[in-house]
Amino acid sequence: MSKIVLALGGNALGSTPAKQLELVKTTSAAIVDIIEAGNEVAVVHGNGPQVGMINLGMSIASGADDKIPEIPYPECGAMSQGYIGYHLQQAIGCELEKRNINKNVATIVTQMVVNENDPAFDNPSKPVGRFYTEEEANKLQSEGEGTFKEDAGRGYRRVIASPEPQRIIEIDVVKKLFSQGDIVITAGGGGIPVVQTESGLKGVPGVIDKDKSAAKLAEELDADVLMILTAVDKVCLDYNTENEKSLGHMSVDEAKSYKEAGEFAPGSMLPKIEACIRFLENNKKGRAIISSLENAKTALTGDTGTIMEA
Protein backbone atom coordinates (compact mmCIF):
# COMPACT_ATOMS: atom_id res chain seq x y z
CA MET A 1 0.00 0.00 0.00
CA SER A 2 1.19 3.50 -0.85
CA LYS A 3 0.09 6.90 0.41
CA ILE A 4 -0.57 8.97 -2.70
CA VAL A 5 -1.35 12.62 -3.30
CA LEU A 6 -3.05 13.08 -6.68
CA ALA A 7 -3.02 16.46 -8.40
CA LEU A 8 -5.69 16.96 -11.08
CA GLY A 9 -5.52 19.79 -13.61
CA GLY A 10 -8.36 22.30 -13.64
CA ASN A 11 -8.44 22.23 -17.46
CA ALA A 12 -9.24 18.51 -17.32
CA LEU A 13 -12.40 19.23 -15.34
CA GLY A 14 -14.17 21.23 -18.03
CA SER A 15 -15.15 24.87 -18.41
CA THR A 16 -18.81 24.59 -17.37
CA PRO A 17 -20.57 22.81 -14.48
CA ALA A 18 -22.51 20.59 -16.90
CA LYS A 19 -19.38 19.50 -18.76
CA GLN A 20 -17.54 18.98 -15.49
CA LEU A 21 -20.27 16.69 -14.13
CA GLU A 22 -19.72 14.47 -17.14
CA LEU A 23 -15.90 14.57 -17.06
CA VAL A 24 -15.60 13.74 -13.35
CA LYS A 25 -17.11 10.31 -14.03
CA THR A 26 -13.97 9.38 -15.97
CA THR A 27 -11.79 11.11 -13.41
CA SER A 28 -13.40 9.26 -10.51
CA ALA A 29 -12.99 5.89 -12.23
CA ALA A 30 -9.24 6.51 -12.60
CA ILE A 31 -8.96 7.58 -8.95
CA VAL A 32 -10.90 4.57 -7.69
CA ASP A 33 -8.72 2.25 -9.83
CA ILE A 34 -5.80 3.42 -7.68
CA ILE A 35 -7.77 3.08 -4.45
CA GLU A 36 -8.98 -0.41 -5.42
CA ALA A 37 -5.33 -1.46 -5.79
CA GLY A 38 -4.97 -0.87 -2.04
CA ASN A 39 -3.63 2.69 -1.92
CA GLU A 40 -4.65 5.61 0.29
CA VAL A 41 -5.41 8.73 -1.73
CA ALA A 42 -5.75 12.46 -1.15
CA VAL A 43 -6.85 14.62 -4.08
CA VAL A 44 -5.83 18.17 -4.99
CA HIS A 45 -7.50 19.79 -8.01
CA GLY A 46 -6.81 22.86 -10.09
CA ASN A 47 -9.37 25.62 -10.60
CA GLY A 48 -7.86 27.98 -13.19
CA PRO A 49 -10.74 27.85 -15.69
CA GLN A 50 -13.39 27.63 -12.97
CA VAL A 51 -12.23 30.47 -10.73
CA GLY A 52 -11.84 32.68 -13.79
CA MET A 53 -15.36 31.79 -14.93
CA ILE A 54 -16.80 32.59 -11.48
CA ASN A 55 -14.92 35.89 -11.22
CA LEU A 56 -15.88 36.97 -14.74
CA GLY A 57 -19.53 36.01 -14.22
CA MET A 58 -19.71 37.90 -10.95
CA SER A 59 -18.00 40.95 -12.50
CA ILE A 60 -20.47 41.02 -15.38
CA ALA A 61 -23.40 40.67 -12.97
CA SER A 62 -22.18 43.46 -10.70
CA GLY A 63 -21.56 45.69 -13.71
CA ALA A 64 -25.12 45.14 -14.92
CA ASP A 65 -26.73 45.63 -11.50
CA ASP A 66 -25.18 47.84 -8.82
CA LYS A 67 -27.08 45.88 -6.15
CA ILE A 68 -24.84 42.86 -6.89
CA PRO A 69 -21.45 43.28 -5.19
CA GLU A 70 -18.06 42.51 -6.72
CA ILE A 71 -16.84 39.12 -5.47
CA PRO A 72 -13.10 39.10 -4.59
CA TYR A 73 -10.80 36.34 -5.81
CA PRO A 74 -10.46 34.60 -2.39
CA GLU A 75 -14.25 34.17 -2.28
CA CYS A 76 -14.28 33.01 -5.92
CA GLY A 77 -11.63 30.45 -4.99
CA ALA A 78 -13.75 29.22 -2.09
CA MET A 79 -16.76 28.87 -4.40
CA SER A 80 -14.69 26.85 -6.88
CA GLN A 81 -13.45 24.55 -4.09
CA GLY A 82 -17.03 23.92 -3.06
CA TYR A 83 -18.55 23.12 -6.41
CA ILE A 84 -15.60 21.17 -7.84
CA GLY A 85 -15.29 19.25 -4.57
CA TYR A 86 -19.01 18.48 -4.62
CA HIS A 87 -18.77 17.08 -8.15
CA LEU A 88 -15.67 15.01 -7.35
CA GLN A 89 -16.88 13.59 -4.05
CA GLN A 90 -20.22 12.68 -5.58
CA ALA A 91 -18.63 10.93 -8.57
CA ILE A 92 -15.97 9.16 -6.46
CA GLY A 93 -18.66 8.08 -3.99
CA CYS A 94 -20.77 6.60 -6.78
CA GLU A 95 -17.76 4.75 -8.21
CA LEU A 96 -16.83 3.36 -4.77
CA GLU A 97 -20.38 2.14 -4.25
CA LYS A 98 -20.44 0.54 -7.70
CA ARG A 99 -17.34 -1.48 -6.76
CA ASN A 100 -18.53 -2.27 -3.21
CA ILE A 101 -15.65 -0.34 -1.63
CA ASN A 102 -16.61 1.02 1.77
CA LYS A 103 -14.79 4.34 2.11
CA ASN A 104 -15.77 7.87 3.02
CA VAL A 105 -14.95 10.80 0.74
CA ALA A 106 -15.15 14.46 1.73
CA THR A 107 -14.04 17.90 0.59
CA ILE A 108 -12.25 20.26 2.98
CA VAL A 109 -12.44 23.94 2.07
CA THR A 110 -8.78 24.79 2.54
CA GLN A 111 -6.86 27.97 3.30
CA MET A 112 -3.18 28.27 2.39
CA VAL A 113 -0.92 30.79 4.11
CA VAL A 114 1.25 32.82 1.73
CA ASN A 115 3.75 35.64 2.26
CA GLU A 116 2.14 39.05 1.74
CA ASN A 117 5.48 40.25 0.35
CA ASP A 118 5.76 37.41 -2.15
CA PRO A 119 7.17 38.90 -5.41
CA ALA A 120 4.43 37.04 -7.30
CA PHE A 121 2.02 39.83 -6.36
CA ASP A 122 4.07 42.19 -8.55
CA ASN A 123 4.36 39.71 -11.43
CA PRO A 124 1.06 37.96 -12.22
CA SER A 125 1.69 34.63 -13.93
CA LYS A 126 -1.11 32.16 -13.13
CA PRO A 127 -3.50 31.64 -16.09
CA VAL A 128 -7.19 31.69 -15.15
CA GLY A 129 -10.43 31.58 -17.07
CA ARG A 130 -11.05 31.03 -20.76
CA PHE A 131 -8.68 31.27 -23.73
CA TYR A 132 -8.63 34.33 -26.00
CA THR A 133 -7.03 35.14 -29.33
CA GLU A 134 -4.08 37.55 -29.27
CA GLU A 135 -6.31 40.27 -30.71
CA GLU A 136 -8.99 39.74 -28.06
CA ALA A 137 -6.42 39.66 -25.26
CA ASN A 138 -4.73 42.89 -26.44
CA LYS A 139 -8.09 44.64 -26.62
CA LEU A 140 -9.13 43.56 -23.13
CA GLN A 141 -5.75 44.51 -21.67
CA SER A 142 -5.89 47.94 -23.30
CA GLU A 143 -9.32 48.42 -21.72
CA GLY A 144 -7.89 47.74 -18.26
CA GLU A 145 -9.45 44.26 -17.96
CA GLY A 146 -6.34 42.69 -16.43
CA THR A 147 -3.07 41.23 -17.65
CA PHE A 148 -3.03 38.60 -20.40
CA LYS A 149 -0.27 36.20 -21.41
CA GLU A 150 0.16 33.44 -23.98
CA ASP A 151 -0.43 30.01 -22.42
CA ALA A 152 1.72 27.17 -23.82
CA GLY A 153 0.70 27.70 -27.45
CA ARG A 154 -3.01 27.33 -26.67
CA GLY A 155 -4.03 30.99 -26.76
CA TYR A 156 -4.04 33.91 -24.35
CA ARG A 157 -5.48 33.91 -20.83
CA ARG A 158 -5.88 36.39 -18.02
CA VAL A 159 -3.10 35.97 -15.41
CA ILE A 160 -3.11 36.82 -11.72
CA ALA A 161 -0.63 36.48 -8.86
CA SER A 162 0.47 32.95 -7.90
CA PRO A 163 2.22 33.18 -4.51
CA GLU A 164 4.18 30.27 -3.03
CA PRO A 165 2.23 28.02 -0.63
CA GLN A 166 3.66 28.02 2.89
CA ARG A 167 1.23 26.43 5.35
CA ILE A 168 -2.06 24.55 5.16
CA ILE A 169 -4.40 25.88 7.85
CA GLU A 170 -6.67 22.82 7.94
CA ILE A 171 -3.85 20.26 7.83
CA ASP A 172 -4.71 18.63 11.19
CA VAL A 173 -8.23 17.83 9.99
CA VAL A 174 -6.86 16.50 6.70
CA LYS A 175 -4.31 14.31 8.51
CA LYS A 176 -6.98 12.86 10.79
CA LEU A 177 -9.29 11.91 7.92
CA PHE A 178 -6.43 10.57 5.81
CA SER A 179 -5.11 8.42 8.68
CA GLN A 180 -8.58 6.87 8.99
CA GLY A 181 -8.44 5.77 5.36
CA ASP A 182 -10.86 8.41 4.14
CA ILE A 183 -10.45 9.98 0.70
CA VAL A 184 -9.83 13.68 1.20
CA ILE A 185 -10.28 16.35 -1.48
CA THR A 186 -8.27 19.27 -0.18
CA ALA A 187 -6.22 22.35 -1.13
CA GLY A 188 -8.52 22.75 -4.14
CA GLY A 189 -7.16 25.28 -6.60
CA GLY A 190 -4.00 25.33 -4.51
CA GLY A 191 -5.96 26.54 -1.50
CA ILE A 192 -7.45 29.95 -0.78
CA PRO A 193 -4.46 32.32 -0.39
CA VAL A 194 -4.47 34.00 3.02
CA VAL A 195 -1.97 36.07 4.98
CA GLN A 196 -1.51 36.20 8.73
CA THR A 197 -2.37 39.60 10.24
CA GLU A 198 -2.56 40.87 13.82
CA SER A 199 -6.33 40.38 13.74
CA GLY A 200 -6.20 36.93 12.12
CA LEU A 201 -6.19 35.44 8.65
CA LYS A 202 -7.07 37.57 5.65
CA GLY A 203 -7.75 36.43 2.09
CA VAL A 204 -5.67 37.99 -0.69
CA PRO A 205 -6.19 38.07 -4.49
CA GLY A 206 -4.39 35.24 -6.24
CA VAL A 207 -4.52 31.62 -7.31
CA ILE A 208 -1.85 29.32 -5.88
CA ASP A 209 -0.42 26.72 -8.21
CA LYS A 210 -2.16 23.47 -7.34
CA ASP A 211 0.90 21.31 -8.11
CA LYS A 212 3.03 23.21 -5.60
CA SER A 213 0.25 22.94 -3.02
CA ALA A 214 -0.01 19.21 -3.76
CA ALA A 215 3.73 18.92 -3.07
CA LYS A 216 3.24 20.75 0.24
CA LEU A 217 0.37 18.40 1.13
CA ALA A 218 2.45 15.34 0.15
CA GLU A 219 5.19 16.54 2.51
CA GLU A 220 2.72 17.03 5.36
CA LEU A 221 1.12 13.60 4.85
CA ASP A 222 4.52 11.90 4.45
CA ALA A 223 3.23 10.51 1.16
CA ASP A 224 5.08 7.84 -0.79
CA VAL A 225 4.02 9.25 -4.15
CA LEU A 226 3.15 12.64 -5.59
CA MET A 227 1.25 11.98 -8.81
CA ILE A 228 0.52 14.91 -11.10
CA LEU A 229 -2.04 14.12 -13.77
CA THR A 230 -2.08 16.34 -16.84
CA ALA A 231 -2.85 16.32 -20.58
CA VAL A 232 0.28 14.41 -21.68
CA ASP A 233 1.46 10.86 -20.99
CA LYS A 234 5.07 11.86 -20.34
CA VAL A 235 7.26 14.90 -19.84
CA CYS A 236 8.97 15.87 -23.09
CA LEU A 237 12.09 17.73 -24.09
CA ASP A 238 11.82 20.06 -27.10
CA TYR A 239 8.06 19.84 -26.64
CA ASN A 240 5.94 20.37 -29.73
CA THR A 241 8.93 20.40 -32.10
CA GLU A 242 10.26 17.85 -34.59
CA ASN A 243 12.94 16.98 -32.02
CA GLU A 244 10.44 16.18 -29.25
CA LYS A 245 11.68 13.44 -26.91
CA SER A 246 9.63 11.88 -24.12
CA LEU A 247 11.21 10.98 -20.78
CA GLY A 248 10.36 7.82 -18.86
CA HIS A 249 12.60 8.63 -15.93
CA MET A 250 14.69 11.49 -14.60
CA SER A 251 16.51 12.39 -11.43
CA VAL A 252 16.06 15.61 -9.49
CA ASP A 253 19.45 16.81 -10.76
CA GLU A 254 18.45 16.11 -14.36
CA ALA A 255 15.14 17.91 -13.86
CA LYS A 256 16.99 20.95 -12.50
CA SER A 257 19.33 20.91 -15.48
CA TYR A 258 16.44 20.74 -17.97
CA LYS A 259 14.67 23.52 -16.08
CA GLU A 260 17.73 25.78 -16.27
CA ALA A 261 17.93 25.09 -20.00
CA GLY A 262 14.38 26.43 -20.40
CA GLU A 263 12.82 23.13 -21.44
CA PHE A 264 9.59 23.60 -19.48
CA ALA A 265 6.95 26.23 -20.20
CA PRO A 266 5.94 28.60 -17.36
CA GLY A 267 2.32 28.16 -16.33
CA SER A 268 2.30 24.69 -17.92
CA MET A 269 4.96 21.99 -17.28
CA LEU A 270 7.37 24.17 -15.27
CA PRO A 271 5.33 24.32 -12.03
CA LYS A 272 4.79 20.56 -12.21
CA ILE A 273 8.53 19.94 -12.43
CA GLU A 274 9.18 22.43 -9.62
CA ALA A 275 6.57 20.72 -7.44
CA CYS A 276 8.16 17.30 -8.00
CA ILE A 277 11.61 18.66 -7.20
CA ARG A 278 10.34 20.25 -3.99
CA PHE A 279 8.61 17.07 -2.85
CA LEU A 280 11.62 14.85 -3.54
CA GLU A 281 14.06 17.20 -1.87
CA ASN A 282 11.97 16.80 1.28
CA ASN A 283 11.27 13.08 0.83
CA LYS A 284 14.31 11.25 -0.56
CA LYS A 285 12.50 7.90 -0.50
CA GLY A 286 9.46 9.11 -2.38
CA ARG A 287 8.54 9.09 -6.06
CA ALA A 288 6.99 11.78 -8.20
CA ILE A 289 5.04 10.81 -11.30
CA ILE A 290 3.75 12.97 -14.14
CA SER A 291 1.32 11.35 -16.55
CA SER A 292 -2.16 11.56 -18.05
CA LEU A 293 -5.38 10.78 -16.22
CA GLU A 294 -6.09 7.95 -18.65
CA ASN A 295 -2.80 6.24 -17.77
CA ALA A 296 -2.78 6.94 -14.03
CA LYS A 297 -2.99 3.28 -13.01
CA THR A 298 -0.23 2.07 -15.33
CA ALA A 299 1.94 5.10 -14.50
CA LEU A 300 1.81 4.05 -10.87
CA THR A 301 3.27 0.65 -11.78
CA GLY A 302 5.98 2.28 -13.91
CA ASP A 303 4.63 1.12 -17.26
CA THR A 304 4.11 4.66 -18.56
CA GLY A 305 4.44 8.25 -17.42
CA THR A 306 7.55 10.09 -16.28
CA ILE A 307 8.97 8.96 -12.93
CA MET A 308 11.17 11.33 -10.99
CA GLU A 309 13.28 10.18 -8.04
CA ALA A 310 15.96 11.73 -5.88
N, C-alpha and C positions, 0 to 999 in steps of 0.2 A: 504494500500500500504506500502511496505517495501523497504528500500534502501539496496541492497544486493551486496556484493563483492563476486564473484565466483572465486575460484582457481582451475584450471584444471591441472592435472598431465601431464608432458611431455611424460611419457611412454604411456599414453592413446591416444596420437596423432599419434602413429606409428613411425617407424624407417626410412621410405622413403617418399619422397614427394607424390608418387602415392598412397601409403597406407594411408597417412594422408588425402589426398583429399577425400578418401572414408569414413574414420572414422569421419571426422568433420561433415558429414551429420547427423550422430546420435547425435553427441555432440551439434550441433546447434538446433536440435529438442528439446533436453532436456532444453537448455537455453531459447528457445522461449516459451516453456511450462510455465516457471517461469515468463517470461515477459507478456505472455497472461493473466496470473492471476492478472495482475495489478501492478507488481513490477518493480522498476528501477534497472538496472543491470550494473555493471562494471565487466569486465573479466580480470583475470590475468592467464597466462598459464606458465607451465614449459617449459624447453628446453634442459634438460639434454641429452637425446639421440641425439637431433638435432644439438646442438652446438658441441657435440663431433664428430658427423658425418662430419660437416662442417670443423672443425679443422683438423681432420684426413685426409679428402680428399684434403684439401689445402696443408697439410704437404707432402703427397705423391706426389702431383703435383709439388711442389717446389723442392722436392728431385730428381724428374725425369727430370726437366728442370730448369736450374739455372736462366732462364729469368722470371720465375714465383716466385714472392716474397712469403715469409712466411706471413701468415695472423694471427695477434695477436688475443688472446681470446676476447678482447672488440669488435673488428670488427666482429668476428665470432658470438658473441652475438647479435650484431646489425643485421646481416644477418638473424639470426634465428627469431628475432622479426618481421622482414619484411615479411619473407615467411610464417611463422605460422599465423601472423596477417592477411595477404592476404587471406589465406585459410579460416580462421575463419570468417572474415567479409563477404567474398563472400557467404559462406554457411549460415550464420545467415541472411544475406540480402535476400537470396532466400527463406528461411523458413518464414521470415516476410512477404514477398510478397505473398507467397502461402496462408497465413492466413489473408491477407488483413490488416496487421498491418503497419501503416505508421510511421516508426521510422528510424532515421539515425543510421548507425554503422560505426565506424572508428577506425583505429589502430594508437596509438601514440607511436613512437619510444621513449623509456623512459630511461633516465639516473638516476642512484641511487647513491647518495653520500655515501661513506664508509670511515672508518678511515684507513689511510695508515699504522697505527701501530696496526691494528687489529691482535690479535694472530692467527687468522685463516690463515694468510699468511704463518705461520710457521708450520701449521698442516693441510694439505689438507684433506678435508673430503667429498666434494660434488661429488657424482658419475656422470660421464658424458659418453656419447657414448655407445657403444655396450657392451654386456656381454661376458666374456671369461671364459674358464675353469681355474682351479687353476694352472695347468701346463702352459697354455698359458700366464697367467698373470705373473707368476714367470719368465718366459723366457723374456717377454717384459721388465719387471722391471730390470732384470739383464743386459739388453742391453741398459739401460738408457732411456727407452721410457716412463718415468713417474712413478707415484706411483699408485699401484693398491690395492683395498681392497674388501673384500667380501661384497655383497650387499643383506642383508635380505634373505639369503638362496637361492638367484636366480642366483648366479654366481659372478664372479669378474669383477669390472669395474675400469677404470681409475678415479682417484679422483684429484680435484684441490681445491684451496682455496675457502671458502664460507664465506666472511665477512658479518657482520651484516649490514642490511640496515638502513640508518640514515635519508636521506632526498630525496624526489622525486623532481628532477629539474623541470619537466614539470607539476607539480601539479596544477598550476593555470589554465592551458589549460584544464586539465582533469576535474577540478571542474566546469568550465564553460560549457563544453559539457554535463557533467552529470546532471547539474542543469536544462538544457534544455530538459532533457528526452532522450538524445542520449545514445546509447549503446557504451561504450568506452572499447576497448581492450588496456590495458596499463600495464606497468611494466612487460612485457613479459620476461620470464626466470629470473624473480626477478629484472629486470632492468640491464642496462649496468653499471658495477661498475666503478665509477669515484672518484677521490680524488681532493680536492681543493688545487691548488697551487698558487703561487704569480702571475703566468701568466695566470691563468684560470683553467678550469677543465681538467683533464687528465685521460684517461682510464687506468685501471689496470687489470692484469690477474686474473680471478676468475669467478665464477658463484654464484650469490646470491640465497639463497633458496627462491623459489617463494611463499611459504606459509607465510614466515616471511614478505616478501614484500607486500603480499596481506593484512596481518594484519596492516601494516603501511598505506596502501591505505585506508583500512576500517576506521582507525582512522581519517585520513585526510578528508574523505568524510562524517564522522559522520554516518556511516552505521548502520543499525539496525541488520544486520546479516552478519557474515563472514561464508561462506559455502565453505568447502574444499572437493572437489570431488576426490576420489581415487579408488583403485581397490577393496576395501572391503565395505560391507554395514554398518558395525559398527566397532568401536574400540574394540579390544579384550584384555583381560588379558591372560597371559600364551599362547600367540599366537602360533599357529601351534603345540600345544601339546595336549595330551589327556585331559588335564584339561582346555582347552580353554573356556573362558567365555566372551560373548559379552556384551557390556554396552549400554544401551539405554539412560542413562543420567549420568552426573557426574558434580560435582561442581569444581571450580578452585582449591580449597584446596585438593579435592580428586585427581584431575589430577596431582597436584604437588607431592602428596604422592606416586602415582603410578610411576611417573617419577623417584623419588628418589630411588624407589625399583628396578629400571632398567627394567620396564615392556615394554618400547618402544624402538624399534631398531633405532640407529643413522642412518641418511640418508634415513629413511623410515617413520615410524609413529612419531618418536620423534620430528622432526621439525614442524609437523602438530600440535601436542599437545602444543608445545612451542608457536606457532603462535596464537593459540586459547587463551592461558593463557594471552599473551601480549595484545591481543585485548580486552579481558574482563576486565583486570585490568585498562584499559583506557576508558572503556565504560561499566559501571556497569549495564546499562539497556539493553545491547545488548545480542545477542545469537550467539554462534558458533556451527556450525554443521559439522560433518564429516560423509560422506556417499559415496555411489557409484554414478557414473553418471546416471546409469539406474534408480536409485531411488531418484533422486534429487527433483522431485516434491513432492513426498510423505514424504521425509525427512523434507521438509520445513513446512509441516503441522504437523510434529511430529509423523507420523505413522511408520517411520523407521529411521535408522541412529542413530548416537550418538549426543545428544544435550548437550552442555556445557554452564553453566550459572554461573555468579558470586555468 
